[in-house]
Amino acid sequence: MELYDWLLLGHILSAITWVGGAIAMQVVGGRLYRAESAEAVAAFARTAEHLGPRLFMPASLAVLGFGIAMVSVSEAWSIGQLWIILGLVGIAISAIGGALFFGPQSKRIGEALRTEGAESERVRSLIRQLFVVGRVDVLILLLVVANMVLKPGL
């Protein structure tokens, strides 16, 4: 195996972690939210707040790092290719969303849980917003994966 193969493996495993984790969070969170158990939803929100900086951020940075490294060691790929530009744009949109929305929203939910309790309508509203934006983020991530596989412009 060559360096490129190891970088590709790291890139794929990181993407599986990031995208698969995001999909799993939507499925589990949606199920808990519909069950209308305020405490279960609150526990899930606390878990999501915990996972953001410990799983999703490192996985997204690893996807980016391995991807850039693959382009740098490959003669076949260059940063100027359409599919790579589209991938970088998708990753940037998701990363900016994480930094500007998911992180702060998780903190707002955590604070509201501590001050208002799991039954609060504000808590439910904040969590509902998180799920809606999370679905958009999953869609963006799936489009990035499709882009990486299909490589438009080649």
C-alpha positions in Angstrom: 0.0 0.0 0.0 1.1 3.5 -0.8 0.7 6.7 1.2 -2.3 7.7 -0.9 -4.1 4.5 0.0 -3.6 5.1 3.7 -4.8 8.7 3.3 -7.8 7.5 1.4 -8.6 5.0 4.2 -8.4 7.8 6.8 -10.5 10.1 4.6 -13.2 7.4 4.2 -13.2 6.3 7.9 -13.5 10.0 9.0 -16.3 10.6 6.5 -18.2 7.5 7.8 -17.8 8.8 11.3 -19.0 12.3 10.5 -21.8 11.5 8.1 -22.9 8.3 9.8 -22.9 10.0 13.1 -25.0 12.9 11.8 -27.5 10.5 10.3 -27.7 8.4 13.5 -28.2 11.6 15.6 -31.2 12.6 13.3 -32.8 9.1 13.5 -32.4 8.6 17.2 -33.2 12.2 18.1 -36.3 12.3 15.9 -37.5 9.0 17.5 -37.0 10.4 21.0 -38.6 13.7 20.1 -41.7 12.1 18.8 -41.9 9.9 21.9 -42.6 13.1 23.8 -40.5 12.1 26.8 -39.1 15.4 27.8 -36.4 13.9 29.9 -35.3 11.5 27.2 -35.1 14.4 24.7 -33.1 16.4 27.3 -30.7 13.6 27.8 -30.2 13.2 24.1 -29.6 17.0 23.8 -26.9 16.7 26.5 -25.3 13.8 24.6 -25.4 15.8 21.4 -23.8 18.8 23.1 -21.0 16.4 24.4 -20.4 14.7 21.0 -20.1 17.9 18.9 -16.6 18.9 19.9 -15.5 15.4 20.7 -16.6 13.5 17.6 -18.1 15.6 14.9 -15.5 18.4 14.9 -12.5 16.1 14.9 -14.1 13.9 12.2 -14.8 16.8 10.0 -11.3 18.2 10.4 -9.9 14.7 9.6 -12.0 14.5 6.5 -10.6 17.8 5.4 -7.0 17.0 6.3 -6.9 13.6 4.7 -8.6 15.0 1.6 -6.1 17.8 1.2 -3.2 15.4 1.9 -4.5 13.1 -0.8 -4.7 15.9 -3.4 -1.1 16.9 -2.5 0.4 13.5 -3.0 -1.7 12.6 -6.1 -0.7 13.5 -9.7 -4.3 12.9 -10.8 -6.0 15.4 -8.6 -5.7 19.2 -8.1 -7.4 21.7 -5.9 -8.9 23.4 -9.0 -11.0 20.5 -10.1 -14.7 21.1 -9.9 -15.5 18.1 -7.7 -12.8 19.1 -5.2 -14.0 22.7 -5.1 -17.6 21.5 -4.6 -16.5 19.1 -1.8 -14.6 21.9 -0.1 -17.6 24.3 -0.4 -19.9 21.6 1.1 -17.4 20.9 4.0 -17.1 24.6 4.6 -20.9 25.1 4.8 -21.2 22.3 7.2 -18.3 23.4 9.3 -19.5 27.0 9.4 -23.0 25.7 10.4 -21.4 23.7 13.2 -19.4 26.6 14.5 -22.1 29.3 14.1 -25.3 27.2 14.9 -24.8 23.7 16.3 -22.3 24.6 19.0 -24.1 27.7 20.2 -27.5 26.1 19.9 -26.4 23.1 22.0 -25.1 25.5 24.6 -28.5 27.4 24.6 -30.3 24.1 25.0 -28.0 23.0 27.8 -28.5 26.3 29.7 -32.3 26.2 29.1 -32.4 22.7 30.4 -30.6 23.7 33.6 -32.7 26.8 34.2 -36.1 25.9 32.9 -36.2 22.1 32.9 -36.9 19.5 30.3 -40.6 20.2 30.1 -40.0 23.8 29.0 -41.6 24.9 25.7 -38.5 26.9 25.0 -36.3 23.8 25.4 -38.5 21.9 23.0 -38.4 24.8 20.5 -34.6 25.0 20.6 -34.3 21.2 20.1 -36.8 21.3 17.3 -34.7 24.0 15.6 -31.6 21.9 16.1 -33.3 18.9 14.3 -34.5 21.0 11.4 -31.0 22.5 10.7 -29.5 19.1 11.4 -31.5 17.6 8.6 -30.3 20.3 6.2 -26.7 19.6 7.3 -27.2 15.9 6.7 -28.5 16.6 3.2 -25.4 18.8 2.5 -23.1 16.0 3.8 -24.8 13.4 1.6 -24.4 15.8 -1.4 -20.7 16.1 -0.6 -20.4 12.3 -0.4 -22.2 12.0 -3.8 -19.9 14.6 -5.2 -16.8 12.7 -4.0 -18.1 9.5 -5.6 -19.4 10.9 -8.9 -16.6 13.5 -9.4 -18.5 15.9 -11.6 -16.4 17.8 -14.1 -14.1 14.8 -14.8 
